[in-house]
């Protein structure tokens, strides 16, 4: 029996509304059982629901199922392609992600900032500088180089490929540097330019550029590269001043810097004051203590670890 197109459209809209939230929930919680049950309930074909199914499967680490849904879609939009590219890269299938990106470009679709961020990550992981440069040229052609997310992604790509000069050129060509300072500092540290990462942090402070917890992790790595405890102590003061001492990741990096630069007492003070210790906190303190061969101190901290359960 022929159905009225208006009724089909209404049913499709109702289906999207009804199933969108549970699909998002199953994706965020990585609950594949719930997601599969919802997938089984979807009868009407609409891009919105199918995109949510792809998102759910890729977030749950089931890329093959997401690809099956994608391949069977009669119509795909930019979100569909971006989800598959992102899912491929996130699960370590970098070649597949780049292949899907190239296939999408052949359809005439213009990638959004999220697709570009994923493919630059894939280029870095595969060491494919030639394709990375092609993507950079495309970004310049369509005028997306001023987008802070895209700019940071390209900068990160060059840094991970060991090309700090091109990373610097990307940074310097951006109209608004504010969103890319963390990426530039990280690039310096990753390429072994510890002093430059510290100078960049100092320049951020001088210019009054907002800092977050991620700002400090790479300069602490820079302190390890240059082997300067005094620089690390200055960064510690800045961490307290900027009120990011609550970040467990930052405090773990700070402890690591102190231990490796001969500041064991400072590291232990940081550890004792750390409210939310995680497994990385403990894995940082034990190797640090073993460097001093203090068996009693190691025993004391091991007892603390047992008490935490």
C-alpha positions in Angstrom: 0.0 0.0 0.0 1.4 3.4 -1.0 2.0 5.7 2.0 1.7 9.4 2.0 5.2 11.0 1.9 4.1 13.6 4.5 3.2 10.8 6.9 6.6 9.0 6.3 8.4 12.3 7.0 6.5 12.8 10.2 7.2 9.2 11.3 10.9 9.7 10.5 11.0 12.8 12.6 9.3 11.1 15.5 11.8 8.2 15.2 14.8 10.6 15.3 13.5 12.4 18.3 12.6 9.2 20.2 15.9 7.4 19.6 18.5 10.2 19.5 18.9 10.6 23.3 19.2 6.8 24.1 21.7 6.4 21.2 23.8 9.3 22.6 23.6 7.8 26.1 24.8 4.3 24.8 27.6 6.0 22.8 28.9 8.0 25.8 28.6 5.1 28.2 30.0 2.7 25.5 27.1 0.4 26.2 27.0 -1.7 23.1 24.1 -3.9 24.3 21.8 -0.9 24.6 23.0 0.6 21.3 22.5 -2.7 19.4 18.9 -3.0 20.8 18.1 0.5 19.7 19.6 -0.2 16.2 17.3 -3.2 15.9 14.3 -0.8 16.5 15.2 1.6 13.7 13.1 0.7 10.6 12.7 4.0 8.7 15.7 5.2 6.8 16.9 8.7 7.7 20.4 10.1 7.7 20.1 11.6 11.2 19.4 8.2 12.9 21.9 6.3 10.9 24.6 8.9 11.7 23.8 8.4 15.4 24.1 4.6 14.9 27.5 5.1 13.3 28.6 7.4 16.1 27.5 4.8 18.7 29.3 1.9 17.1 32.6 3.8 16.6 32.6 5.2 20.1 32.1 1.6 21.4 35.1 0.6 19.3 33.1 -1.4 16.8 34.3 0.3 13.7 33.3 -2.6 11.4 29.6 -2.3 12.4 29.7 1.4 11.9 31.2 0.9 8.4 28.5 -1.6 7.6 25.8 1.0 8.4 27.7 3.6 6.5 28.0 1.4 3.4 24.3 0.6 3.4 23.2 4.2 3.7 21.3 5.3 0.5 22.2 8.9 1.2 25.2 10.2 3.1 25.9 13.7 4.3 29.1 15.5 5.6 28.4 14.3 9.1 28.3 10.7 7.9 31.7 10.9 6.3 33.2 12.8 9.2 32.0 10.2 11.7 33.6 7.4 9.7 36.9 9.3 9.3 36.9 10.2 13.0 36.0 6.6 14.1 38.8 5.2 11.9 41.4 7.5 13.3 40.3 7.1 16.9 40.5 3.3 16.6 44.0 3.4 15.1 42.8 2.6 11.5 44.7 5.6 10.1 45.0 4.3 6.5 41.3 3.6 6.4 40.5 7.1 7.7 42.7 8.8 5.1 41.2 6.6 2.4 37.6 7.5 3.4 38.7 11.2 3.4 40.0 11.0 -0.1 36.8 9.2 -1.2 34.7 11.9 0.4 36.7 14.6 -1.5 36.0 12.8 -4.8 32.2 13.3 -4.1 32.8 17.0 -4.0 32.1 17.5 -0.3 34.2 20.1 1.5 35.5 18.7 4.8 34.7 20.5 8.0 37.2 21.3 10.8 36.6 18.0 12.6 37.4 15.9 9.5 40.5 18.0 8.8 41.7 17.6 12.4 41.3 13.8 12.1 43.1 13.4 8.8 46.1 15.6 9.9 46.3 13.3 13.0 46.3 10.3 10.6 49.0 11.8 8.5 51.2 12.4 11.5 50.6 8.8 12.8 51.6 7.3 9.4 54.4 9.8 8.8 52.8 10.9 5.5 54.1 14.4 5.2 53.3 14.6 1.5 49.5 14.1 2.1 49.7 16.4 5.1 51.1 19.1 3.0 48.4 18.6 0.4 45.8 18.9 3.1 47.5 22.1 4.4 47.3 23.5 0.8 43.6 22.7 0.6 43.0 24.4 3.9 44.8 27.5 2.6 42.7 27.3 -0.6 39.4 27.2 1.1 40.4 29.9 3.7 40.2 27.7 6.8 43.7 28.4 8.0 42.4 31.0 10.5 40.3 28.5 12.3 42.1 27.8 15.6 41.1 24.1 15.7 42.3 23.5 12.1 45.5 25.6 12.6 46.3 23.7 15.8 45.8 20.4 14.1 48.1 21.3 11.2 50.7 22.7 13.7 50.5 19.5 15.7 50.9 17.4 12.5 54.1 19.2 11.5 55.5 18.9 15.0 54.8 15.2 15.2 56.5 14.8 11.9 59.6 16.5 13.3 59.2 19.7 11.2 59.3 22.4 13.9 60.0 25.1 11.2 56.8 24.5 9.4 54.9 24.3 12.7 56.3 27.8 13.6 55.3 29.1 10.2 51.7 27.9 10.7 51.6 29.5 14.2 53.0 32.8 12.9 50.6 33.0 10.0 47.5 32.7 12.2 45.5 35.9 12.8 44.6 34.8 16.3 47.3 32.9 18.2 45.3 32.5 21.4 43.9 29.0 20.6 47.3 27.7 19.3 49.8 28.5 22.1 49.4 25.1 23.8 49.9 23.4 20.4 53.1 25.4 19.7 54.5 24.8 23.2 53.7 21.1 22.8 55.4 21.0 19.4 58.6 22.5 20.8 58.7 19.9 23.7 57.9 17.0 21.3 60.7 18.0 19.0 63.2 18.4 21.8 63.3 22.2 22.0 62.9 22.4 25.7 64.2 26.0 26.1 61.9 27.2 23.3 58.9 25.7 25.0 59.8 27.5 28.2 60.2 30.8 26.3 56.8 30.4 24.7 55.2 29.9 28.2 57.0 33.0 29.4 55.7 35.0 26.4 52.2 33.8 27.1 52.6 35.1 30.7 53.9 38.4 29.4 51.1 38.9 26.9 48.4 37.9 29.5 47.1 35.1 27.3 44.7 32.8 29.2 46.3 29.5 30.4 44.7 26.2 31.3 45.9 23.0 32.8 47.2 21.7 29.5 49.4 24.8 29.1 51.8 23.6 31.8 52.3 20.0 31.0 54.6 20.5 28.0 56.8 23.2 29.6 57.4 20.8 32.4 58.6 18.4 29.8 60.8 21.2 28.6 62.4 21.5 32.0 63.3 17.8 31.7 64.9 18.4 28.3 67.1 21.3 29.6 67.6 19.7 33.0 66.8 22.9 35.0 65.1 22.5 38.4 64.9 26.3 38.9 62.7 26.7 35.8 60.5 23.9 37.1 60.0 25.6 40.4 59.0 28.8 38.6 56.4 26.9 36.6 55.2 25.4 39.9 54.6 28.9 41.2 52.8 29.9 38.1 50.6 26.8 38.4 49.6 27.8 41.9 49.0 31.4 40.7 46.8 30.3 37.8 44.8 28.0 40.2 45.3 24.8 38.2 46.9 22.9 41.0 43.7 20.9 41.2 44.6 19.1 38.0 45.9 15.6 38.7 47.5 15.5 35.2 49.5 18.7 35.9 50.6 17.5 39.3 51.7 14.2 37.9 53.9 16.0 35.4 55.2 18.3 38.1 56.2 15.4 40.3 57.9 13.7 37.3 59.9 16.8 36.6 61.0 17.2 40.3 62.0 13.5 40.6 64.0 13.6 37.3 65.7 16.9 38.1 66.8 15.9 41.6 64.0 17.6 43.5 62.7 14.5 45.4 61.5 16.4 48.5 59.5 18.8 46.3 58.0 15.9 44.4 56.9 14.2 47.7 55.3 17.4 48.9 53.3 17.6 45.7 52.3 14.0 46.1 51.2 14.4 49.7 49.0 17.5 48.8 47.5 15.9 45.8 43.8 15.2 46.5 42.8 13.0 43.6 45.7 10.6 43.1 45.4 8.2 40.1 47.4 5.2 39.0 49.8 7.6 37.1 50.5 9.4 40.4 51.5 6.2 42.1 53.5 5.0 39.1 55.4 8.3 39.1 56.2 8.3 42.8 57.5 4.7 43.1 60.2 4.9 40.3 61.1 8.3 41.7 61.7 6.9 45.1 63.7 3.9 43.8 66.3 6.3 42.4 67.3 7.2 45.9 67.2 3.6 47.2 65.3 4.6 50.3 63.6 1.2 51.1 61.8 2.6 54.2 60.3 5.5 52.2 59.2 3.1 49.5 57.6 0.8 52.1 55.7 3.8 53.6 54.2 4.7 50.2 53.4 1.2 49.4 51.5 0.9 52.6 49.6 4.1 51.7 48.7 2.6 48.3 47.3 -0.5 50.0 45.2 1.7 52.3 43.6 3.4 49.3 42.2 0.0 48.2 
